[in-house]
């Protein structure tokens, strides 16, 4: 039991590290090319370590029953790993600092477009993946109902703002291969860039959290029914807020 707890803690720590590294990778205009490449290498190594620690999960891949939560978690896990892999390989094929000996292993025009797309998908999927684990992580935290509601409203507002920022960003162009080149505003402050990326990630984490709650994760039957309605309201409110801001703000 102690070994399982240690393994879970190690994975949670790595999840936090991966989140920080991902936010740094999405802030290319702040880090610059050299640091961006080395952060990418660190991210790749951490992902590999995470998969090694997660080997028991893969061993049980074809065992047991699959409920809604397990299906969603499995799909997200596989997609996250694949998107990370594509992003890493394409990034290394364009590397001129960290691993220059791998430069050109893929056609540069293909690698650039694929790297841009997969980096955004990795960002989104990682947020969703983190979100579906939030109910399990916070299951033992007890708080008053009013405080829980207040926090829910606050995160709903932050998530809606994050969706607004996502819709007005160039990420939507990258993720669907609509742009072969990255466009960055180098005049923006690092705080502004990181703040925007954090808010965007909050939307996907928020969505993933309520998807898990909709699946009844870590809830009793009655509590699960109540959370289903609340989760639907929260997600719809965040989406509506994001869309309203998107069409109202010039």
Steps between C-alpha positions, in 0.01 A plus 500: 500500500782738589665427165178583316466826693860595420444420132183708491677791671787478252258512207318797651830687544595424141157621386569833670848521343357413158237771537763763582720383211203508263416857598865594438498329159185689402678826585758482221518879466614516862747209510659536156620220272789361706309469826189379317692206354654397833166529678361275226772243571421518873131456422572194287708339775232569762233348276712185459551476878127547551425213262744275686330581831167436330597153376250321727221704343606381157522143633132517594399655169297197386390392846188582696187686402493834327252749641451849355776653711755233414421525130547878498815483713648229277426690179646821640813323630569337164436822308723703734789256455457496121481879475809536720685249283412677173589838649836375630606323181403794279669745737822300506504484120517882501745530789811710446619511864396209725521211252635647173603154380128421456436805284332404175386148597158619382425742221519843665181638344307196625668501842430870557128475421461175697695637797277808521184291483609227740632749756155658526328161516747393769415814696125437473514128567732548796254746652211256453712214633588696814137594543364145503734422791401804710197332667717209616776732622261724694263225619626512859486879525196607697371855474178685584233501229509880461877502453473216248237695307707820513808319366287340230374840385851649506649218294202512265572869436872430452419211264265717294770765473746229398269383220468859379879538490535164324249593229673829426851347500688351206477155660185420304691560177788277604295205624323450166816543286384838372838662556849379411675769705476615860409861573606654831467844653846556646393830655268331750624451855576155634232542768240573233599198291508257791181646647312449173626143460408415860146630449466301178620185675254564786215472250612154388576384856161633611328315216687178572411522869130527431513226238638275775224611737241432233636146491429477873868484598542474878135577572221311664176448306314799644804726496574386146151605384541845655849544353373405154268799486755733660774388260280556196409849625862592573635383163215664306548823695875501425440434129229768476721753679789422267283534189336821620841657567629374165222670302465807723863599551659658187 
